[in-house]
Amino acid sequence: MGFHCSIPAPPLDALIEKIWDWDMPAPAHHYERVLPLPGAALIINLHEDETRVYADDATRRCTRSAAAVLGGPMLRSQIIDTAEQIRVMGVVFRPGGVHAFTAEDLAGMAGRDVDLHDLFGVTADRLRQRLLETQEPARRLELLEGWLRRRLRIPAINPAISHAIEALNRVPQVTCIPLIARAIGMSDRRFTMQFSHQVGMKPKHYARLMRFRVVISHAHYQPAVNWSAVAADCGYADQAHLSHEFRSFAGVTPSAFMASRGPHINHLPLD
């Protein structure tokens, strides 16, 4: 039991941030808020035959999907329950990385889960069955990495879009987008279309999300935060602008985030 994680060997490491295996008892809280990440995620539930996402409101309406899903990039937090997080595996793709495996238009996958069978057919079903039959976490990680390696398409991602992602990661400012488009020799319209197709969101949304991620990375580990200073350091117009963006992506205010932090930066425990 426990949490095991691996970084795949090249060339997968340029497309995948990590592959993980979680085998732990359910915690005391029933729900968790998962903060948005810029890349897609593959989830394989090895404890139950489904995955679940809940409405972020008082109804907590449940949307049920297959046990193995590919989740598109998110621009808002989502709610999951901890009962399905007992034995589960996953893949965190780098921004645009999943395009190398599916060649799908990621703009159409943003914010939703797609049954892995619908994308890869019976090979996805066989993968989950082999993982269910494998007891050693390290071996499960090897099997999943090998399966991904066999699905890899070349070329993986447009080099111009890869360059744009790196530029926005360094300086996640919306004002940089026209400069990046000109630097890679694309019109603003073509750049937006190509970026959305391979990354799953428009460059403007990506820049905003990455700026939010900078704020989260800073705030999560601090006992207290001067939000006015953070707003200035991260390029927001003022603290009100930061708070608005925070609620848009996280679904909670900055103060609520600080009050509900848990051990994992992307997961906020809920009742």
Buried (B, 14 or more C-beta within 10 A) or exposed (E): EEEBBBEBEEEBEEBBBBBBBBBEEEEEBEBBBBBBBBBBBBBBBBBBEEBBBBEBEEEEEEEEBBBBBBBBBBBBBBBBBBEBBBBBBBBBBBBBBBBBBBEBEBBEBBBBBBBBBEBBEEEBBEBBEBBBEBEEBEEBBBBBBEBBEEBEEEEBBBEBBBEBBEBBBEBBBBEBBEEBBEEBEBEEEEBBBBBBBBBBBBBEBBBBBBBBBBBBEEBBEEEEBEBEEBBBEBBBEEBEEBBEBBBBBBBBEBEBBBEBBBEEBBBBBBE
